Amino acid sequence: MVTIDVGPIIILAGGLSPERDVSLRSGRRVADALRRREIDVEVLDIDDTLAERLTKDQPACVIPLVHGAVGEDGTLHEVLANLGTAYVGSDPEACRQSFDKPTANAIVAAAGFCVPHSIELQQSTFRELGTQTVLQSLIDTIGLPLVVKPSRGGSSLGVSVVHTESALPAAMISAFAYGKTALIQAYVEGTEIAVPVIDTGTGPRALSVVEIRADGGVYDYHARYTAGSTEFVTPAHLPSETLLACESAAVGIHSALGLRDWSRTDLIVDANGQVWFLEANVAPGMTETSTYPQAVLVAGLNMGEIVEELIRLAIARA
């Protein structure tokens, strides 16, 4: 086994969020890719001994692949930074503003990209101001269909597409099950795509644009992580100029949010070819059904080699 520079590589995966299983699968996949390059790597879960262990073992670099809160909201990255540990990924502030969807939407819109009209609603407001009145105001303002999602979180947990007024209360309850704030957003019909971005030291660049064709038309948690439930087309079946626009948007959004090393931007292209921003991910999924590894493969790149380059970049940065 080869140890990079001054110590082993630690992959952090798991955690206690609803996305724990996805995180563990991502961690194992990246660990396997590094081991094939004969790199000494260990996958660790998050618990109350983590900071002490990192201080004691002094790994050469940490790769945070923890999804959901803690892993993507800047908390974990803040701990790593305070410990002086080299790590792959964005800095804490970029994580915070990307993980919070209303904040990310505002930044991306200010940078000149199209973002669906949305309203942020606290659970307490939903209860105190009269449920029926609030729901009707949402429909009057945004119209139907619309999308309801937790303002923080990933993997499409708690996300609902609402086509009728009667379906909105259940959608709100589903979103509030994953957080105290819901984001109600105008539904954009079109082709859903994901664009991975990589930066190994020469500036961010987009990998292949991945088109997502989910069974039933909704790319929910089941469609994301159940093999065979979604067809992925890489590169997406879109006109060349639209593909370039998607790549340009993903790189521009990566930069606008201050992201680093790698990210994945989820977009939708409407019937007129307009590209709309949905969300950005600072810890892209790396499972067997995730879009990032598929884009890496189609680009003719090696996942282990890419991660090794990011490790060396992180070590140099630290």
Secondary structure, 3 states (H helix, E strand, C coil): CECCCCCCEEEECCCCCCCHHHHHHHHHHHHHHHHCCCECEEEECCCCCHHHHHHHHCCCEEEECCCCCCCCCCHHHHHHHHHCCCECCCCHHHHHHHHEHHHHHHHHHHCCCECCCEEEEEHHHHHHCCHHHHHHHHHHHHCCCEEEEECECCCCCCCEEECCHHHHHHHHHHHHCCCCEEEEEECCCCEEEEEEEECCCCCCEECCCEEEEEHHHCCCHHHHHCCCCEEEECCCCCCHHHHHHHHHHHHHHHHHCCCCCEEEEEEEECCCCCEEEEEEECCCCCCCCCHHHHHHHHCCCCHHHHHHHHHHHHHHHC
